[in-house]
Amino acid sequence: MRVRILAAGKPALAYAKSGVEEYLKRLGRYGSYDLEYLKAGDSETVSAALLERSSGNFRIAMDERGEGLATQAWADKFAALEMRGDVKAVSFLIGASDGHTPELRKTCDAVWCLSKLTMQHELALVVLLEQLYRVATLRRGEPYHR
């Protein structure tokens, strides 16, 4: 199953750039993980672009109002998605700095949160990639997750 991460705006902060590079490099051993940056803008414009770019994929919006899941639950949900014959790609959507529109949240197949705290979107991207890496290692029985 292909995993796509669609994010508004490229990271500008050094720690975010470094974290993104590190986790994308690590994830390369575990399958197809693609990161695509969209032009930053207001929530209406970015949400429309995210929906367009993720068309045909199982969409998961990352939003503080979403369902909070433990790492094992993420791994279980990934396993369930892989067992479905109709899901070839999953897209994680990280919106503009002012968040997703209500329409995007309604259109997505799932809305998950990384934390109930409001999180700067560059940090959210790094946290998302780290959790995807953690899930990949957990599913392979590797010690990173513990």
LUMVEX-59328 format. One record per residue (C-alpha): residue in three letters; x, y, z; residue number from 1. Coordinates in pm, 1 decimal, decimal comma. Last residue first. Example, Ala and Ser with C-alpha at 12.3 -4.5 7.8 and 13.67 -1.06 7.14 Angstrom:
(tiba "SER" (1367,0 -106,0 714,0) 2)
(tiba "ALA" (1230,0 -450,0 780,0) 1)
! end
This chain:
(tiba "ARG" (959,5 -112,4 2227,3) 146)
(tiba "HIS" (877,7 93,0 1915,6) 145)
(tiba "TYR" (1233,9 91,6 1779,4) 144)
(tiba "PRO" (1283,1 -280,7 1858,4) 143)
(tiba "GLU" (1169,4 -431,6 1527,5) 142)
(tiba "GLY" (863,3 -655,4 1511,1) 141)
(tiba "ARG" (793,7 -567,9 1148,8) 140)
(tiba "ARG" (460,9 -405,2 1232,1) 139)
(tiba "LEU" (622,9 -209,6 1512,6) 138)
(tiba "THR" (896,4 -83,1 1280,1) 137)
(tiba "ALA" (643,0 46,0 1027,2) 136)
(tiba "VAL" (423,3 195,1 1302,0) 135)
(tiba "ARG" (721,7 383,4 1449,3) 134)
(tiba "TYR" (817,1 512,8 1105,1) 133)
(tiba "LEU" (462,6 636,4 1046,4) 132)
(tiba "GLN" (472,4 793,4 1391,7) 131)
(tiba "GLU" (799,7 971,5 1312,6) 130)
(tiba "LEU" (657,4 1098,0 982,7) 129)
(tiba "LEU" (348,8 1235,6 1157,4) 128)
(tiba "VAL" (559,3 1403,3 1427,8) 127)
(tiba "VAL" (779,6 1570,0 1163,6) 126)
(tiba "LEU" (474,9 1693,2 970,7) 125)
(tiba "ALA" (304,4 1816,7 1286,9) 124)
(tiba "LEU" (617,2 2016,7 1373,0) 123)
(tiba "GLU" (596,3 2197,1 1039,2) 122)
(tiba "HIS" (221,1 2249,2 1093,8) 121)
(tiba "GLN" (256,5 2418,2 1434,0) 120)
(tiba "MET" (51,1 2208,8 1671,8) 119)
(tiba "THR" (-276,6 2280,0 1849,3) 118)
(tiba "LEU" (-281,9 2035,9 2138,4) 117)
(tiba "LYS" (-526,0 1746,3 2117,8) 116)
(tiba "SER" (-235,6 1553,4 1973,8) 115)
(tiba "LEU" (-148,4 1368,9 1654,0) 114)
(tiba "CYS" (-510,0 1386,9 1550,3) 113)
(tiba "TRP" (-706,0 1167,8 1312,5) 112)
(tiba "VAL" (-986,4 1243,5 1069,0) 111)
(tiba "ALA" (-1096,0 951,3 853,3) 110)
(tiba "ASP" (-1244,4 886,0 508,7) 109)
(tiba "CYS" (-1210,8 1253,1 420,1) 108)
(tiba "THR" (-1500,5 1449,7 269,9) 107)
(tiba "LYS" (-1639,0 1575,4 602,6) 106)
(tiba "ARG" (-1296,7 1703,6 719,1) 105)
(tiba "LEU" (-1241,9 1870,3 381,9) 104)
(tiba "GLU" (-1581,7 2040,7 396,9) 103)
(tiba "PRO" (-1516,4 2168,0 751,4) 102)
(tiba "THR" (-1209,3 2347,8 614,1) 101)
(tiba "HIS" (-867,2 2236,6 728,6) 100)
(tiba "GLY" (-633,4 2436,8 947,7) 99)
(tiba "ASP" (-524,7 2801,8 979,5) 98)
(tiba "SER" (-156,6 2716,1 922,5) 97)
(tiba "ALA" (-254,2 2533,0 605,2) 96)
(tiba "GLY" (-338,7 2168,0 600,5) 95)
(tiba "ILE" (-170,9 1836,9 662,8) 94)
(tiba "LEU" (-341,0 1557,3 468,4) 93)
(tiba "PHE" (-237,1 1194,1 503,6) 92)
(tiba "SER" (-304,9 1008,0 180,2) 91)
(tiba "VAL" (-351,1 631,1 173,5) 90)
(tiba "ALA" (-298,1 440,3 -149,5) 89)
(tiba "LYS" (-418,3 112,6 -303,0) 88)
(tiba "VAL" (-732,5 74,7 -93,2) 87)
(tiba "ASP" (-1002,9 -130,2 -273,0) 86)
(tiba "GLY" (-877,2 -477,7 -187,1) 85)
(tiba "ARG" (-905,3 -426,4 184,2) 84)
(tiba "MET" (-643,8 -622,4 376,2) 83)
(tiba "GLU" (-398,4 -332,8 355,8) 82)
(tiba "LEU" (-654,5 -103,1 518,5) 81)
(tiba "ALA" (-699,0 -346,2 809,8) 80)
(tiba "ALA" (-322,6 -369,6 863,7) 79)
(tiba "PHE" (-295,3 9,2 858,2) 78)
(tiba "LYS" (-577,7 33,7 1114,3) 77)
(tiba "ASP" (-399,4 -213,0 1343,1) 76)
(tiba "ALA" (-71,5 -19,9 1317,2) 75)
(tiba "TRP" (-248,9 307,3 1395,6) 74)
(tiba "ALA" (-418,3 136,4 1693,1) 73)
(tiba "GLN" (-76,4 20,0 1816,1) 72)
(tiba "THR" (45,3 380,2 1799,9) 71)
(tiba "ALA" (-236,6 505,8 2020,0) 70)
(tiba "LEU" (-518,1 687,6 1845,2) 69)
(tiba "GLY" (-675,6 1028,4 1894,0) 68)
(tiba "GLU" (-971,9 1077,4 1662,4) 67)
(tiba "GLY" (-980,5 1416,7 1499,1) 66)
(tiba "ARG" (-1042,9 1765,4 1633,4) 65)
(tiba "GLU" (-668,6 1843,8 1636,5) 64)
(tiba "ASP" (-660,0 1769,4 1262,9) 63)
(tiba "MET" (-466,4 1533,6 1038,0) 62)
(tiba "ALA" (-701,6 1446,5 754,6) 61)
(tiba "ILE" (-687,7 1083,2 644,7) 60)
(tiba "ARG" (-788,8 1017,5 285,6) 59)
(tiba "PHE" (-810,9 673,6 123,5) 58)
(tiba "ASN" (-691,4 766,3 -223,2) 57)
(tiba "GLY" (-891,1 825,0 -542,3) 56)
(tiba "SER" (-852,7 1201,9 -522,6) 55)
(tiba "SER" (-565,0 1300,9 -296,6) 54)
(tiba "ARG" (-435,4 1584,7 -514,0) 53)
(tiba "GLU" (-781,4 1738,2 -561,9) 52)
(tiba "LEU" (-873,8 1713,7 -194,3) 51)
(tiba "LEU" (-544,2 1870,2 -87,6) 50)
(tiba "ALA" (-582,3 2148,3 -344,8) 49)
(tiba "ALA" (-932,9 2234,2 -220,7) 48)
(tiba "SER" (-810,7 2231,4 139,7) 47)
(tiba "VAL" (-519,1 2460,2 49,2) 46)
(tiba "THR" (-738,9 2718,4 -122,3) 45)
(tiba "GLU" (-1004,6 2726,6 149,3) 44)
(tiba "SER" (-751,5 2710,5 434,8) 43)
(tiba "ASP" (-554,2 3011,8 313,2) 42)
(tiba "GLY" (-223,3 2964,8 137,6) 41)
(tiba "ALA" (79,4 2741,0 119,9) 40)
(tiba "LYS" (163,1 2581,0 -215,3) 39)
(tiba "LEU" (149,5 2206,0 -190,0) 38)
(tiba "TYR" (431,4 1985,8 -71,7) 37)
(tiba "GLU" (440,0 1618,7 -162,0) 36)
(tiba "LEU" (587,7 1347,7 54,9) 35)
(tiba "ASP" (590,3 992,2 -74,3) 34)
(tiba "TYR" (621,5 675,4 132,2) 33)
(tiba "SER" (644,0 348,6 -63,6) 32)
(tiba "GLY" (769,7 65,6 150,4) 31)
(tiba "TYR" (960,4 -6,3 467,8) 30)
(tiba "ARG" (1324,8 70,4 392,1) 29)
(tiba "GLY" (1241,3 417,4 257,5) 28)
(tiba "LEU" (1087,2 503,3 594,6) 27)
(tiba "ARG" (1430,2 573,4 745,2) 26)
(tiba "LYS" (1521,6 824,4 472,1) 25)
(tiba "LEU" (1180,8 991,0 500,8) 24)
(tiba "TYR" (1234,0 1007,3 876,9) 23)
(tiba "GLU" (1571,5 1180,0 854,4) 22)
(tiba "GLU" (1479,6 1424,8 578,0) 21)
(tiba "VAL" (1162,4 1536,2 758,0) 20)
(tiba "GLY" (1348,8 1577,4 1085,7) 19)
(tiba "SER" (1624,2 1787,4 926,5) 18)
(tiba "LYS" (1380,7 2014,7 746,4) 17)
(tiba "ALA" (1176,1 2049,8 1064,9) 16)
(tiba "TYR" (1478,1 2129,5 1283,0) 15)
(tiba "ALA" (1600,8 2388,5 1030,6) 14)
(tiba "LEU" (1271,2 2581,1 1013,2) 13)
(tiba "ALA" (1137,1 2661,8 667,9) 12)
(tiba "PRO" (930,7 2349,4 614,2) 11)
(tiba "LYS" (770,5 2339,8 270,3) 10)
(tiba "GLY" (412,3 2464,0 245,2) 9)
(tiba "ALA" (84,5 2276,6 277,4) 8)
(tiba "ALA" (142,2 1905,5 327,4) 7)
(tiba "LEU" (41,4 1594,6 136,8) 6)
(tiba "ILE" (179,0 1272,4 281,1) 5)
(tiba "ARG" (132,6 970,9 58,0) 4)
(tiba "VAL" (146,6 609,0 166,9) 3)
(tiba "ARG" (138,5 337,1 -99,4) 2)
(tiba "MET" (0,0 0,0 0,0) 1)
! end
